[in-house]
Structure formats: structure tokens, C-alpha cells
Amino acid sequence: MNHIDLNNRCAIVTGGAQGIGRAIAERFVASGARVALWDYDLATAEKTAKEIGDAAVAVQVDVTDPVAVDKARDATLAAFSKIDILVNNAGIAGVNKTVWETDYAEWQRVLKLNLDGPFICCKSIVPAMIAHKYGRIVNIASIAGKEGNPNAAHYSASKAGVIALTKSLGKELASYDIVANAVTPAAARTAIFDQMTQQHIDFMLSKIPKGRFVLVEEVAALVAWLASEDCAFSTGAVFDISGGRATY
Ligand SMILES: NC(=O)c1ccc[n+]([C@@H]2O[C@H](COP(=O)([O-])OP(=O)(O)OC[C@H]3O[C@@H](n4cnc5c(N)ncnc54)[C@H](O)[C@@H]3O)[C@@H](O)[C@H]2O)c1
């Protein structure tokens, strides 16, 4: 493992209780940071925080609720005194159906968490970063946001939205020492697979030239660099980690 210096950095990882978020939190702590695991699922977040150690704390929050997010921000600031890093990771796959079979309520459910969630968290936390004159924001998008997966229009559209949100935010923050970038992973075997049909999982694997799913640790390694001081010039950018699938 390469050494990435996150000493004295304080981070929030939304959806940090498990999967990609947990791997990011573990990598951050291994790099010297303190991490708040912001998750809807408090029991799993607390268990994970305990397993990671003293540098991790669990905070229960629904990232789609602006009032709850402001409360969680204040609690995190009270605990850490600053927020250097925000990783918008919490997300769902939604039900795999064609556009015409998808219920409007299901479309809204996916967009609300995957796109409104990062907006709400950025809106709440960026002012604290501006006041503190430092920040690193990493938004977890998906290769689906670049390519549009069949039977996942809600998910693909939400992740395309996250990419555009990142591009706008990066420009807005360009005069500060605050960068905002997105990553676009291929599929990783996590609990999110439980929401998908086997046909959809097989489709995603068939599209990856490397012929395997990305490991959560591989995503975490990229995110750790994007969350570090070294990543000071790249902003509003999209970092591919799709095993060769992305062509742009
Ligand atoms: N696993 C993949 O194949 C894959 C590929 C590309 C991108 N991604 C993206 O990576 C991110 C993490 O995915 P994962 O596979 O680790 O998922 P996961 O299902 O393993 O974990 C998601 C976490 O988000 C939490 N969460 C759900 N709703 C929430 C809410 N309203 N507020 C706060 N927390 C909430 C869950 O409790 C859970 O701990 C998602 O944004 C996903 O779209 C995943």
C-alpha cells in the first residue's frame, strides 16, 4: 500500500458503514485521518467504527434530509473542530427495469439519494470548508453515469447528475484551496448487488475489459489520493476506475 498523508485531516464519508464507503474510511484512517461515518444504518455504522478504531465515529443521518445533514455537520464540527474532507458515497442502485416499466416514485427515490444527497451535503459543508480555507470533496459517481446502463436509467441519470454537479462545484471553488472531483467506478461486489438482478450484474461484468469487478480497496486508494493535499490542481474532474470500460 502506498503511503498517503492524511495526518490531522478530518473526514466525512457518507454511507461509510459498509462497502466502498467503509473501505474509504479504513484507508483514510490508515493514512492518519479521523473519519465520521455518516450513515442511515446506525447499528452497522457503529459496528464498523468500533472495528476501525478510535479514529472513526458513527453518526446517524439521512443525507436526503437537509435539516438532519446540518445537525450531523454541527455534531461532526463539535467532535473534530473542522471538516477537511467530504466523500459523498451513500447511494442505491434502485430496481432494474426499463424506463417505461419504472415507477415514477422509484425514479424519484434513486435521484433523491444519489443526486440530491450529494447536493445537500455539499451545500451544508462547503461553507465550513471556505471558512477554514481548505477542502477536498470526492463524489462517488459511476461508469453508468457516463455510459447509461440499460435497465438502470434512474441510477445512470443520477450519476450523470453527480458528474455535472462536481464540474460546476469545482469551478465555483477554483479560487479556494478546495477541490471537488468525482470517480466513476465499474461494478464492485458489495451489498448493493442485492438490489440488482443477476442479469444486470452479468451485464456489468461483461462490459469490463479487465474481466473482473473492481475491488473496494482499489476505489479507496484512488479516493485517498483525491482527498489528499497532493490533489491541489485537479478539480471539477472525473477520474475513471472502470477496468478499461470508459472510453472518454
Ligand atoms: N458497488 C458498485 O458496484 C458500485 C459501482 C459504482 C459506483 N458505486 C457507488 O458507490 C457508492 C457506494 O456503493 P456500495 O456498493 O458501497 O453500496 P452499499 O449498499 O454497500 O452501501 C451504501 C451505504 O449507504 C448507506 N445509505 C443508504 N441510504 C442512505 C441515506 N439516505 N443516508 C445515509 N446513508 C445511506 C447504507 O446504509 C449503506 O451503508 C454508491 O454511491 C454507489 O452508487 C457502487
The ligand as an ORCA input file, in Angstrom:
! r2SCAN-3c Opt
* xyz 0 1
  N     -20.770     -1.358     -5.791
  C     -20.804     -0.968     -7.054
  O     -20.894     -1.777     -7.980
  C     -20.668      0.499     -7.388
  C     -20.144      0.867     -8.641
  C     -20.049      2.233     -8.949
  C     -20.454      3.171     -8.041
  N     -20.953      2.769     -6.837
  C     -21.411      3.788     -5.899
  O     -20.622      3.706     -4.720
  C     -21.401      4.128     -3.612
  C     -21.340      3.079     -2.516
  O     -21.862      1.874     -3.025
  P     -21.723      0.497     -2.266
  O     -21.696     -0.542     -3.298
  O     -20.645      0.551     -1.256
  O     -23.164      0.435     -1.531
  P     -23.638     -0.308     -0.193
  O     -25.078     -0.653     -0.410
  O     -22.682     -1.388      0.180
  O     -23.507      0.847      0.914
  C     -24.284      2.013      0.842
  C     -24.352      2.653      2.220
  O     -25.146      3.842      2.108
  C     -25.998      3.916      3.247
  N     -27.174      4.738      2.960
  C     -28.254      4.401      2.182
  N     -29.156      5.395      2.205
  C     -28.642      6.377      2.980
  C     -29.122      7.651      3.393
  N     -30.307      8.109      2.975
  N     -28.348      8.400      4.206
  C     -27.143      7.945      4.637
  N     -26.655      6.732      4.296
  C     -27.394      5.974      3.480
  C     -26.366      2.462      3.525
  O     -26.861      2.287      4.854
  C     -25.041      1.755      3.271
  O     -24.252      1.669      4.436
  C     -22.807      4.403     -4.142
  O     -22.952      5.768     -4.417
  C     -22.838      3.618     -5.432
  O     -23.752      4.123     -6.363
  C     -21.057      1.466     -6.488
*
